[in-house]
């Protein structure tokens, strides 16, 4: 299990959208959260 850094929802890696950023992979519940992350990745990385 992993966590969506934007909304905090727990996710199954196999079923989630993923984005690679600075050599780490982040998972998202929806394309909406993914695009929010991409607009300001640092904001969400520092939170986790
Ligand atoms: Zn989400």
mmCIF file of the protein (N, C-alpha, C, O) and its ligand, coordinates in Angstrom:
data_MODEL
# 
_entry.id   MODEL 
# 
loop_
_entity.id 
_entity.type 
_entity.pdbx_number_of_molecules 
1 polymer     1 
2 non-polymer 1 
# 
_entity_poly.entity_id                      1 
_entity_poly.type                           'polypeptide(L)' 
_entity_poly.nstd_linkage                   no 
_entity_poly.nstd_monomer                   no 
_entity_poly.pdbx_seq_one_letter_code       
;(UNK)(UNK)(UNK)(UNK)(UNK)(UNK)(UNK)(UNK)(UNK)(UNK)(UNK)(UNK)(UNK)(UNK)(UNK)(UNK)
(UNK)(UNK)(UNK)(UNK)(UNK)(UNK)(UNK)(UNK)(UNK)(UNK)(UNK)(UNK)(UNK)(UNK)(UNK)(UNK)
(UNK)(UNK)(UNK)(UNK)(UNK)(UNK)(UNK)(UNK)(UNK)(UNK)(UNK)(UNK)(UNK)(UNK)(UNK)(UNK)
;
_entity_poly.pdbx_seq_one_letter_code_can   XXXXXXXXXXXXXXXXXXXXXXXXXXXXXXXXXXXXXXXXXXXXXXXX 
_entity_poly.pdbx_strand_id                 A 
# 
loop_
_entity_poly_seq.entity_id 
_entity_poly_seq.num 
_entity_poly_seq.mon_id 
_entity_poly_seq.hetero 
1 1  UNK n 
1 2  UNK n 
1 3  UNK n 
1 4  UNK n 
1 5  UNK n 
1 6  UNK n 
1 7  UNK n 
1 8  UNK n 
1 9  UNK n 
1 10 UNK n 
1 11 UNK n 
1 12 UNK n 
1 13 UNK n 
1 14 UNK n 
1 15 UNK n 
1 16 UNK n 
1 17 UNK n 
1 18 UNK n 
1 19 UNK n 
1 20 UNK n 
1 21 UNK n 
1 22 UNK n 
1 23 UNK n 
1 24 UNK n 
1 25 UNK n 
1 26 UNK n 
1 27 UNK n 
1 28 UNK n 
1 29 UNK n 
1 30 UNK n 
1 31 UNK n 
1 32 UNK n 
1 33 UNK n 
1 34 UNK n 
1 35 UNK n 
1 36 UNK n 
1 37 UNK n 
1 38 UNK n 
1 39 UNK n 
1 40 UNK n 
1 41 UNK n 
1 42 UNK n 
1 43 UNK n 
1 44 UNK n 
1 45 UNK n 
1 46 UNK n 
1 47 UNK n 
1 48 UNK n 
# 
loop_
_struct_asym.id 
_struct_asym.entity_id 
A 1 
B 2 
# 
loop_
_chem_comp.id 
_chem_comp.type 
_chem_comp.mon_nstd_flag 
UNK 'L-peptide linking' . 
ZN  non-polymer         . 
# 
_pdbx_entity_nonpoly.entity_id   2 
_pdbx_entity_nonpoly.name        ? 
_pdbx_entity_nonpoly.comp_id     ZN 
# 
_pdbx_nonpoly_scheme.asym_id         B 
_pdbx_nonpoly_scheme.entity_id       2 
_pdbx_nonpoly_scheme.mon_id          ZN 
_pdbx_nonpoly_scheme.ndb_seq_num     1 
_pdbx_nonpoly_scheme.pdb_seq_num     101 
_pdbx_nonpoly_scheme.auth_seq_num    101 
_pdbx_nonpoly_scheme.pdb_mon_id      ZN 
_pdbx_nonpoly_scheme.auth_mon_id     ZN 
_pdbx_nonpoly_scheme.pdb_strand_id   A 
_pdbx_nonpoly_scheme.pdb_ins_code    . 
# 
loop_
_atom_site.group_PDB 
_atom_site.id 
_atom_site.type_symbol 
_atom_site.label_atom_id 
_atom_site.label_alt_id 
_atom_site.label_comp_id 
_atom_site.label_asym_id 
_atom_site.label_entity_id 
_atom_site.label_seq_id 
_atom_site.pdbx_PDB_ins_code 
_atom_site.Cartn_x 
_atom_site.Cartn_y 
_atom_site.Cartn_z 
_atom_site.occupancy 
_atom_site.B_iso_or_equiv 
_atom_site.pdbx_formal_charge 
_atom_site.auth_seq_id 
_atom_site.auth_comp_id 
_atom_site.auth_asym_id 
_atom_site.auth_atom_id 
_atom_site.pdbx_PDB_model_num 
ATOM   1   N  N  . UNK A 1 1  ? 0.836  -1.209 0.000   1.00 0.00 ? 1   UNK A N  1 
ATOM   2   C  CA . UNK A 1 1  ? 0.000  0.000  0.000   1.00 0.00 ? 1   UNK A CA 1 
ATOM   3   C  C  . UNK A 1 1  ? 0.867  1.255  0.000   1.00 0.00 ? 1   UNK A C  1 
ATOM   4   O  O  . UNK A 1 1  ? 1.948  1.289  0.588   1.00 0.00 ? 1   UNK A O  1 
ATOM   5   N  N  . UNK A 1 2  ? 0.371  2.262  -0.663  1.00 0.00 ? 2   UNK A N  1 
ATOM   6   C  CA . UNK A 1 2  ? 1.059  3.545  -0.673  1.00 0.00 ? 2   UNK A CA 1 
ATOM   7   C  C  . UNK A 1 2  ? 0.014  4.634  -0.460  1.00 0.00 ? 2   UNK A C  1 
ATOM   8   O  O  . UNK A 1 2  ? -1.163 4.349  -0.238  1.00 0.00 ? 2   UNK A O  1 
ATOM   9   N  N  . UNK A 1 3  ? 0.456  5.865  -0.530  1.00 0.00 ? 3   UNK A N  1 
ATOM   10  C  CA . UNK A 1 3  ? -0.446 6.970  -0.246  1.00 0.00 ? 3   UNK A CA 1 
ATOM   11  C  C  . UNK A 1 3  ? -0.390 8.027  -1.329  1.00 0.00 ? 3   UNK A C  1 
ATOM   12  O  O  . UNK A 1 3  ? 0.679  8.360  -1.840  1.00 0.00 ? 3   UNK A O  1 
ATOM   13  N  N  . UNK A 1 4  ? -1.534 8.539  -1.663  1.00 0.00 ? 4   UNK A N  1 
ATOM   14  C  CA . UNK A 1 4  ? -1.626 9.670  -2.577  1.00 0.00 ? 4   UNK A CA 1 
ATOM   15  C  C  . UNK A 1 4  ? -1.119 10.914 -1.832  1.00 0.00 ? 4   UNK A C  1 
ATOM   16  O  O  . UNK A 1 4  ? -1.714 11.309 -0.829  1.00 0.00 ? 4   UNK A O  1 
ATOM   17  N  N  . UNK A 1 5  ? -0.027 11.538 -2.308  1.00 0.00 ? 5   UNK A N  1 
ATOM   18  C  CA . UNK A 1 5  ? 0.525  12.691 -1.578  1.00 0.00 ? 5   UNK A CA 1 
ATOM   19  C  C  . UNK A 1 5  ? -0.375 13.920 -1.624  1.00 0.00 ? 5   UNK A C  1 
ATOM   20  O  O  . UNK A 1 5  ? -0.212 14.835 -0.818  1.00 0.00 ? 5   UNK A O  1 
ATOM   21  N  N  . UNK A 1 6  ? -1.311 13.950 -2.546  1.00 0.00 ? 6   UNK A N  1 
ATOM   22  C  CA . UNK A 1 6  ? -2.176 15.126 -2.681  1.00 0.00 ? 6   UNK A CA 1 
ATOM   23  C  C  . UNK A 1 6  ? -3.350 15.057 -1.711  1.00 0.00 ? 6   UNK A C  1 
ATOM   24  O  O  . UNK A 1 6  ? -3.560 15.985 -0.929  1.00 0.00 ? 6   UNK A O  1 
ATOM   25  N  N  . UNK A 1 7  ? -4.105 13.984 -1.750  1.00 0.00 ? 7   UNK A N  1 
ATOM   26  C  CA . UNK A 1 7  ? -5.313 13.909 -0.918  1.00 0.00 ? 7   UNK A CA 1 
ATOM   27  C  C  . UNK A 1 7  ? -5.135 13.010 0.296   1.00 0.00 ? 7   UNK A C  1 
ATOM   28  O  O  . UNK A 1 7  ? -5.976 13.008 1.195   1.00 0.00 ? 7   UNK A O  1 
ATOM   29  N  N  . UNK A 1 8  ? -4.019 12.227 0.333   1.00 0.00 ? 8   UNK A N  1 
ATOM   30  C  CA . UNK A 1 8  ? -3.761 11.386 1.490   1.00 0.00 ? 8   UNK A CA 1 
ATOM   31  C  C  . UNK A 1 8  ? -4.472 10.042 1.481   1.00 0.00 ? 8   UNK A C  1 
ATOM   32  O  O  . UNK A 1 8  ? -4.412 9.302  2.463   1.00 0.00 ? 8   UNK A O  1 
ATOM   33  N  N  . UNK A 1 9  ? -5.139 9.723  0.388   1.00 0.00 ? 9   UNK A N  1 
ATOM   34  C  CA . UNK A 1 9  ? -5.864 8.462  0.289   1.00 0.00 ? 9   UNK A CA 1 
ATOM   35  C  C  . UNK A 1 9  ? -4.893 7.283  0.178   1.00 0.00 ? 9   UNK A C  1 
ATOM   36  O  O  . UNK A 1 9  ? -3.867 7.381  -0.496  1.00 0.00 ? 9   UNK A O  1 
ATOM   37  N  N  . UNK A 1 10 ? -5.217 6.181  0.833   1.00 0.00 ? 10  UNK A N  1 
ATOM   38  C  CA . UNK A 1 10 ? -4.394 4.981  0.704   1.00 0.00 ? 10  UNK A CA 1 
ATOM   39  C  C  . UNK A 1 10 ? -4.689 4.304  -0.624  1.00 0.00 ? 10  UNK A C  1 
ATOM   40  O  O  . UNK A 1 10 ? -5.842 4.192  -1.041  1.00 0.00 ? 10  UNK A O  1 
ATOM   41  N  N  . UNK A 1 11 ? -3.608 3.849  -1.291  1.00 0.00 ? 11  UNK A N  1 
ATOM   42  C  CA . UNK A 1 11 ? -3.755 3.325  -2.643  1.00 0.00 ? 11  UNK A CA 1 
ATOM   43  C  C  . UNK A 1 11 ? -3.049 1.992  -2.827  1.00 0.00 ? 11  UNK A C  1 
ATOM   44  O  O  . UNK A 1 11 ? -2.088 1.670  -2.129  1.00 0.00 ? 11  UNK A O  1 
ATOM   45  N  N  . UNK A 1 12 ? -3.551 1.230  -3.784  1.00 0.00 ? 12  UNK A N  1 
ATOM   46  C  CA . UNK A 1 12 ? -2.886 0.023  -4.254  1.00 0.00 ? 12  UNK A CA 1 
ATOM   47  C  C  . UNK A 1 12 ? -2.019 0.420  -5.447  1.00 0.00 ? 12  UNK A C  1 
ATOM   48  O  O  . UNK A 1 12 ? -2.525 0.911  -6.456  1.00 0.00 ? 12  UNK A O  1 
ATOM   49  N  N  . UNK A 1 13 ? -0.713 0.204  -5.324  1.00 0.00 ? 13  UNK A N  1 
ATOM   50  C  CA . UNK A 1 13 ? 0.225  0.623  -6.385  1.00 0.00 ? 13  UNK A CA 1 
ATOM   51  C  C  . UNK A 1 13 ? -0.158 0.096  -7.760  1.00 0.00 ? 13  UNK A C  1 
ATOM   52  O  O  . UNK A 1 13 ? 0.014  0.778  -8.771  1.00 0.00 ? 13  UNK A O  1 
ATOM   53  N  N  . UNK A 1 14 ? -0.678 -1.120 -7.784  1.00 0.00 ? 14  UNK A N  1 
ATOM   54  C  CA . UNK A 1 14 ? -0.969 -1.755 -9.071  1.00 0.00 ? 14  UNK A CA 1 
ATOM   55  C  C  . UNK A 1 14 ? -2.125 -1.108 -9.814  1.00 0.00 ? 14  UNK A C  1 
ATOM   56  O  O  . UNK A 1 14 ? -2.219 -1.204 -11.038 1.00 0.00 ? 14  UNK A O  1 
ATOM   57  N  N  . UNK A 1 15 ? -2.999 -0.452 -9.075  1.00 0.00 ? 15  UNK A N  1 
ATOM   58  C  CA . UNK A 1 15 ? -4.200 0.096  -9.712  1.00 0.00 ? 15  UNK A CA 1 
ATOM   59  C  C  . UNK A 1 15 ? -4.159 1.614  -9.844  1.00 0.00 ? 15  UNK A C  1 
ATOM   60  O  O  . UNK A 1 15 ? -5.100 2.224  -10.350 1.00 0.00 ? 15  UNK A O  1 
ATOM   61  N  N  . UNK A 1 16 ? -3.072 2.218  -9.390  1.00 0.00 ? 16  UNK A N  1 
ATOM   62  C  CA . UNK A 1 16 ? -3.050 3.672  -9.328  1.00 0.00 ? 16  UNK A CA 1 
ATOM   63  C  C  . UNK A 1 16 ? -2.266 4.299  -10.469 1.00 0.00 ? 16  UNK A C  1 
ATOM   64  O  O  . UNK A 1 16 ? -1.439 3.652  -11.113 1.00 0.00 ? 16  UNK A O  1 
ATOM   65  N  N  . UNK A 1 17 ? -2.540 5.539  -10.695 1.00 0.00 ? 17  UNK A N  1 
ATOM   66  C  CA . UNK A 1 17 ? -1.739 6.323  -11.634 1.00 0.00 ? 17  UNK A CA 1 
ATOM   67  C  C  . UNK A 1 17 ? -0.403 6.600  -10.974 1.00 0.00 ? 17  UNK A C  1 
ATOM   68  O  O  . UNK A 1 17 ? -0.333 6.788  -9.759  1.00 0.00 ? 17  UNK A O  1 
ATOM   69  N  N  . UNK A 1 18 ? 0.657  6.627  -11.767 1.00 0.00 ? 18  UNK A N  1 
ATOM   70  C  CA . UNK A 1 18 ? 1.934  6.965  -11.142 1.00 0.00 ? 18  UNK A CA 1 
ATOM   71  C  C  . UNK A 1 18 ? 2.725  7.985  -11.960 1.00 0.00 ? 18  UNK A C  1 
ATOM   72  O  O  . UNK A 1 18 ? 2.593  8.094  -13.179 1.00 0.00 ? 18  UNK A O  1 
ATOM   73  N  N  . UNK A 1 19 ? 3.541  8.715  -11.232 1.00 0.00 ? 19  UNK A N  1 
ATOM   74  C  CA . UNK A 1 19 ? 4.378  9.742  -11.826 1.00 0.00 ? 19  UNK A CA 1 
ATOM   75  C  C  . UNK A 1 19 ? 5.746  9.652  -11.195 1.00 0.00 ? 19  UNK A C  1 
ATOM   76  O  O  . UNK A 1 19 ? 5.868  9.515  -9.977  1.00 0.00 ? 19  UNK A O  1 
ATOM   77  N  N  . UNK A 1 20 ? 6.767  9.727  -12.009 1.00 0.00 ? 20  UNK A N  1 
ATOM   78  C  CA . UNK A 1 20 ? 8.113  9.726  -11.478 1.00 0.00 ? 20  UNK A CA 1 
ATOM   79  C  C  . UNK A 1 20 ? 8.594  11.162 -11.353 1.00 0.00 ? 20  UNK A C  1 
ATOM   80  O  O  . UNK A 1 20 ? 8.471  11.958 -12.284 1.00 0.00 ? 20  UNK A O  1 
ATOM   81  N  N  . UNK A 1 21 ? 9.136  11.473 -10.203 1.00 0.00 ? 21  UNK A N  1 
ATOM   82  C  CA . UNK A 1 21 ? 9.644  12.811 -9.972  1.00 0.00 ? 21  UNK A CA 1 
ATOM   83  C  C  . UNK A 1 21 ? 10.890 12.725 -9.108  1.00 0.00 ? 21  UNK A C  1 
ATOM   84  O  O  . UNK A 1 21 ? 10.843 12.182 -8.004  1.00 0.00 ? 21  UNK A O  1 
ATOM   85  N  N  . UNK A 1 22 ? 12.000 13.253 -9.598  1.00 0.00 ? 22  UNK A N  1 
ATOM   86  C  CA . UNK A 1 22 ? 13.290 13.202 -8.884  1.00 0.00 ? 22  UNK A CA 1 
ATOM   87  C  C  . UNK A 1 22 ? 13.616 11.797 -8.381  1.00 0.00 ? 22  UNK A C  1 
ATOM   88  O  O  . UNK A 1 22 ? 13.934 11.601 -7.208  1.00 0.00 ? 22  UNK A O  1 
ATOM   89  N  N  . UNK A 1 23 ? 13.532 10.828 -9.286  1.00 0.00 ? 23  UNK A N  1 
ATOM   90  C  CA . UNK A 1 23 ? 13.889 9.439  -8.976  1.00 0.00 ? 23  UNK A CA 1 
ATOM   91  C  C  . UNK A 1 23 ? 13.009 8.758  -7.946  1.00 0.00 ? 23  UNK A C  1 
ATOM   92  O  O  . UNK A 1 23 ? 13.362 7.696  -7.433  1.00 0.00 ? 23  UNK A O  1 
ATOM   93  N  N  . UNK A 1 24 ? 11.885 9.347  -7.643  1.00 0.00 ? 24  UNK A N  1 
ATOM   94  C  CA . UNK A 1 24 ? 10.925 8.654  -6.784  1.00 0.00 ? 24  UNK A CA 1 
ATOM   95  C  C  . UNK A 1 24 ? 9.615  8.532  -7.540  1.00 0.00 ? 24  UNK A C  1 
ATOM   96  O  O  . UNK A 1 24 ? 9.276  9.384  -8.361  1.00 0.00 ? 24  UNK A O  1 
ATOM   97  N  N  . UNK A 1 25 ? 8.876  7.455  -7.254  1.00 0.00 ? 25  UNK A N  1 
ATOM   98  C  CA . UNK A 1 25 ? 7.592  7.268  -7.916  1.00 0.00 ? 25  UNK A CA 1 
ATOM   99  C  C  . UNK A 1 25 ? 6.478  7.626  -6.937  1.00 0.00 ? 25  UNK A C  1 
ATOM   100 O  O  . UNK A 1 25 ? 6.482  7.202  -5.781  1.00 0.00 ? 25  UNK A O  1 
ATOM   101 N  N  . UNK A 1 26 ? 5.536  8.408  -7.421  1.00 0.00 ? 26  UNK A N  1 
ATOM   102 C  CA . UNK A 1 26 ? 4.395  8.823  -6.611  1.00 0.00 ? 26  UNK A CA 1 
ATOM   103 C  C  . UNK A 1 26 ? 3.123  8.291  -7.244  1.00 0.00 ? 26  UNK A C  1 
ATOM   104 O  O  . UNK A 1 26 ? 2.992  8.228  -8.466  1.00 0.00 ? 26  UNK A O  1 
ATOM   105 N  N  . UNK A 1 27 ? 2.195  7.912  -6.387  1.00 0.00 ? 27  UNK A N  1 
ATOM   106 C  CA . UNK A 1 27 ? 0.943  7.308  -6.860  1.00 0.00 ? 27  UNK A CA 1 
ATOM   107 C  C  . UNK A 1 27 ? -0.242 8.198  -6.550  1.00 0.00 ? 27  UNK A C  1 
ATOM   108 O  O  . UNK A 1 27 ? -0.273 8.905  -5.543  1.00 0.00 ? 27  UNK A O  1 
ATOM   109 N  N  . UNK A 1 28 ? -1.222 8.144  -7.452  1.00 0.00 ? 28  UNK A N  1 
ATOM   110 C  CA . UNK A 1 28 ? -2.382 9.022  -7.330  1.00 0.00 ? 28  UNK A CA 1 
ATOM   111 C  C  . UNK A 1 28 ? -3.692 8.280  -7.556  1.00 0.00 ? 28  UNK A C  1 
ATOM   112 O  O  . UNK A 1 28 ? -3.756 7.315  -8.318  1.00 0.00 ? 28  UNK A O  1 
ATOM   113 N  N  . UNK A 1 29 ? -4.736 8.751  -6.876  1.00 0.00 ? 29  UNK A N  1 
ATOM   114 C  CA . UNK A 1 29 ? -6.046 8.118  -6.995  1.00 0.00 ? 29  UNK A CA 1 
ATOM   115 C  C  . UNK A 1 29 ? -6.741 8.530  -8.285  1.00 0.00 ? 29  UNK A C  1 
ATOM   116 O  O  . UNK A 1 29 ? -7.607 7.806  -8.776  1.00 0.00 ? 29  UNK A O  1 
ATOM   117 N  N  . UNK A 1 30 ? -6.377 9.680  -8.837  1.00 0.00 ? 30  UNK A N  1 
ATOM   118 C  CA . UNK A 1 30 ? -7.059 10.181 -10.028 1.00 0.00 ? 30  UNK A CA 1 
ATOM   119 C  C  . UNK A 1 30 ? -6.138 11.105 -10.816 1.00 0.00 ? 30  UNK A C  1 
ATOM   120 O  O  . UNK A 1 30 ? -5.125 11.580 -10.301 1.00 0.00 ? 30  UNK A O  1 
ATOM   121 N  N  . UNK A 1 31 ? -6.501 11.353 -12.067 1.00 0.00 ? 31  UNK A N  1 
ATOM   122 C  CA . UNK A 1 31 ? -5.704 12.266 -12.884 1.00 0.00 ? 31  UNK A CA 1 
ATOM   123 C  C  . UNK A 1 31 ? -5.781 13.678 -12.335 1.00 0.00 ? 31  UNK A C  1 
ATOM   124 O  O  . UNK A 1 31 ? -4.897 14.500 -12.578 1.00 0.00 ? 31  UNK A O  1 
ATOM   125 N  N  . UNK A 1 32 ? -6.840 13.953 -11.593 1.00 0.00 ? 32  UNK A N  1 
ATOM   126 C  CA . UNK A 1 32 ? -6.997 15.245 -10.950 1.00 0.00 ? 32  UNK A CA 1 
ATOM   127 C  C  . UNK A 1 32 ? -5.895 15.479 -9.907  1.00 0.00 ? 32  UNK A C  1 
ATOM   128 O  O  . UNK A 1 32 ? -5.257 16.532 -9.887  1.00 0.00 ? 32  UNK A O  1 
ATOM   129 N  N  . UNK A 1 33 ? -5.684 14.482 -9.045  1.00 0.00 ? 33  UNK A N  1 
ATOM   130 C  CA . UNK A 1 33 ? -4.608 14.584 -8.051  1.00 0.00 ? 33  UNK A CA 1 
ATOM   131 C  C  . UNK A 1 33 ? -3.242 14.600 -8.730  1.00 0.00 ? 33  UNK A C  1 
ATOM   132 O  O  . UNK A 1 33 ? -2.334 15.308 -8.294  1.00 0.00 ? 33  UNK A O  1 
ATOM   133 N  N  . UNK A 1 34 ? -3.102 13.829 -9.784  1.00 0.00 ? 34  UNK A N  1 
ATOM   134 C  CA . UNK A 1 34 ? -1.828 13.794 -10.492 1.00 0.00 ? 34  UNK A CA 1 
ATOM   135 C  C  . UNK A 1 34 ? -1.473 15.171 -11.057 1.00 0.00 ? 34  UNK A C  1 
ATOM   136 O  O  . UNK A 1 34 ? -0.332 15.616 -10.936 1.00 0.00 ? 34  UNK A O  1 
ATOM   137 N  N  . UNK A 1 35 ? -2.433 15.836 -11.664 1.00 0.00 ? 35  UNK A N  1 
ATOM   138 C  CA . UNK A 1 35 ? -2.129 17.153 -12.252 1.00 0.00 ? 35  UNK A CA 1 
ATOM   139 C  C  . UNK A 1 35 ? -1.906 18.199 -11.171 1.00 0.00 ? 35  UNK A C  1 
ATOM   140 O  O  . UNK A 1 35 ? -1.123 19.131 -11.356 1.00 0.00 ? 35  UNK A O  1 
ATOM   141 N  N  . UNK A 1 36 ? -2.593 18.049 -10.044 1.00 0.00 ? 36  UNK A N  1 
ATOM   142 C  CA . UNK A 1 36 ? -2.352 18.963 -8.923  1.00 0.00 ? 36  UNK A CA 1 
ATOM   143 C  C  . UNK A 1 36 ? -0.923 18.809 -8.430  1.00 0.00 ? 36  UNK A C  1 
ATOM   144 O  O  . UNK A 1 36 ? -0.243 19.796 -8.149  1.00 0.00 ? 36  UNK A O  1 
ATOM   145 N  N  . UNK A 1 37 ? -0.476 17.571 -8.328  1.00 0.00 ? 37  UNK A N  1 
ATOM   146 C  CA . UNK A 1 37 ? 0.903  17.298 -7.908  1.00 0.00 ? 37  UNK A CA 1 
ATOM   147 C  C  . UNK A 1 37 ? 1.908  17.908 -8.867  1.00 0.00 ? 37  UNK A C  1 
ATOM   148 O  O  . UNK A 1 37 ? 2.887  18.524 -8.446  1.00 0.00 ? 37  UNK A O  1 
ATOM   149 N  N  . UNK A 1 38 ? 1.664  17.736 -10.147 1.00 0.00 ? 38  UNK A N  1 
ATOM   150 C  CA . UNK A 1 38 ? 2.606  18.214 -11.161 1.00 0.00 ? 38  UNK A CA 1 
ATOM   151 C  C  . UNK A 1 38 ? 2.720  19.737 -11.198 1.00 0.00 ? 38  UNK A C  1 
ATOM   152 O  O  . UNK A 1 38 ? 3.744  20.280 -11.613 1.00 0.00 ? 38  UNK A O  1 
ATOM   153 N  N  . UNK A 1 39 ? 1.679  20.409 -10.770 1.00 0.00 ? 39  UNK A N  1 
ATOM   154 C  CA . UNK A 1 39 ? 1.722  21.875 -10.733 1.00 0.00 ? 39  UNK A CA 1 
ATOM   155 C  C  . UNK A 1 39 ? 2.695  22.373 -9.673  1.00 0.00 ? 39  UNK A C  1 
ATOM   156 O  O  . UNK A 1 39 ? 3.330  23.413 -9.846  1.00 0.00 ? 39  UNK A O  1 
ATOM   157 N  N  . UNK A 1 40 ? 2.811  21.635 -8.582  1.00 0.00 ? 40  UNK A N  1 
ATOM   158 C  CA . UNK A 1 40 ? 3.657  22.069 -7.477  1.00 0.00 ? 40  UNK A CA 1 
ATOM   159 C  C  . UNK A 1 40 ? 4.142  20.872 -6.655  1.00 0.00 ? 40  UNK A C  1 
ATOM   160 O  O  . UNK A 1 40 ? 3.737  20.698 -5.505  1.00 0.00 ? 40  UNK A O  1 
ATOM   161 N  N  . UNK A 1 41 ? 5.011  20.049 -7.250  1.00 0.00 ? 41  UNK A N  1 
ATOM   162 C  CA . UNK A 1 41 ? 5.450  18.804 -6.589  1.00 0.00 ? 41  UNK A CA 1 
ATOM   163 C  C  . UNK A 1 41 ? 6.082  19.024 -5.221  1.00 0.00 ? 41  UNK A C  1 
ATOM   164 O  O  . UNK A 1 41 ? 5.828  18.258 -4.291  1.00 0.00 ? 41  UNK A O  1 
ATOM   165 N  N  . UNK A 1 42 ? 6.892  20.048 -5.093  1.00 0.00 ? 42  UNK A N  1 
ATOM   166 C  CA . UNK A 1 42 ? 7.623  20.274 -3.835  1.00 0.00 ? 42  UNK A CA 1 
ATOM   167 C  C  . UNK A 1 42 ? 6.684  20.432 -2.631  1.00 0.00 ? 42  UNK A C  1 
ATOM   168 O  O  . UNK A 1 42 ? 6.990  19.987 -1.525  1.00 0.00 ? 42  UNK A O  1 
ATOM   169 N  N  . UNK A 1 43 ? 5.581  21.050 -2.864  1.00 0.00 ? 43  UNK A N  1 
ATOM   170 C  CA . UNK A 1 43 ? 4.606  21.277 -1.810  1.00 0.00 ? 43  UNK A CA 1 
ATOM   171 C  C  . UNK A 1 43 ? 4.124  19.953 -1.201  1.00 0.00 ? 43  UNK A C  1 
ATOM   172 O  O  . UNK A 1 43 ? 3.959  19.837 0.014   1.00 0.00 ? 43  UNK A O  1 
ATOM   173 N  N  . UNK A 1 44 ? 3.905  18.966 -2.067  1.00 0.00 ? 44  UNK A N  1 
ATOM   174 C  CA . UNK A 1 44 ? 3.372  17.693 -1.603  1.00 0.00 ? 44  UNK A CA 1 
ATOM   175 C  C  . UNK A 1 44 ? 4.461  16.763 -1.111  1.00 0.00 ? 44  UNK A C  1 
ATOM   176 O  O  . UNK A 1 44 ? 4.209  15.942 -0.229  1.00 0.00 ? 44  UNK A O  1 
ATOM   177 N  N  . UNK A 1 45 ? 5.655  16.865 -1.649  1.00 0.00 ? 45  UNK A N  1 
ATOM   178 C  CA . UNK A 1 45 ? 6.771  16.027 -1.215  1.00 0.00 ? 45  UNK A CA 1 
ATOM   179 C  C  . UNK A 1 45 ? 7.164  16.409 0.212   1.00 0.00 ? 45  UNK A C  1 
ATOM   180 O  O  . UNK A 1 45 ? 7.420  15.532 1.036   1.00 0.00 ? 45  UNK A O  1 
ATOM   181 N  N  . UNK A 1 46 ? 7.213  17.668 0.502   1.00 0.00 ? 46  UNK A N  1 
ATOM   182 C  CA . UNK A 1 46 ? 7.636  18.115 1.825   1.00 0.00 ? 46  UNK A CA 1 
ATOM   183 C  C  . UNK A 1 46 ? 6.643  17.723 2.913   1.00 0.00 ? 46  UNK A C  1 
ATOM   184 O  O  . UNK A 1 46 ? 6.992  17.649 4.091   1.00 0.00 ? 46  UNK A O  1 
ATOM   185 N  N  . UNK A 1 47 ? 5.415  17.477 2.509   1.00 0.00 ? 47  UNK A N  1 
ATOM   186 C  CA . UNK A 1 47 ? 4.380  17.136 3.467   1.00 0.00 ? 47  UNK A CA 1 
ATOM   187 C  C  . UNK A 1 47 ? 4.500  15.689 3.948   1.00 0.00 ? 47  UNK A C  1 
ATOM   188 O  O  . UNK A 1 47 ? 4.092  15.375 5.067   1.00 0.00 ? 47  UNK A O  1 
ATOM   189 N  N  . UNK A 1 48 ? 5.048  14.815 3.122   1.00 0.00 ? 48  UNK A N  1 
ATOM   190 C  CA . UNK A 1 48 ? 5.077  13.391 3.469   1.00 0.00 ? 48  UNK A CA 1 
ATOM   191 C  C  . UNK A 1 48 ? 6.389  12.986 4.152   1.00 0.00 ? 48  UNK A C  1 
ATOM   192 O  O  . UNK A 1 48 ? 6.568  11.821 4.506   1.00 0.00 ? 48  UNK A O  1 
HETATM 193 ZN ZN . ZN  B 2 .  ? -6.004 11.692 -4.596  1.00 0.00 ? 101 ZN  A ZN 1 
# 
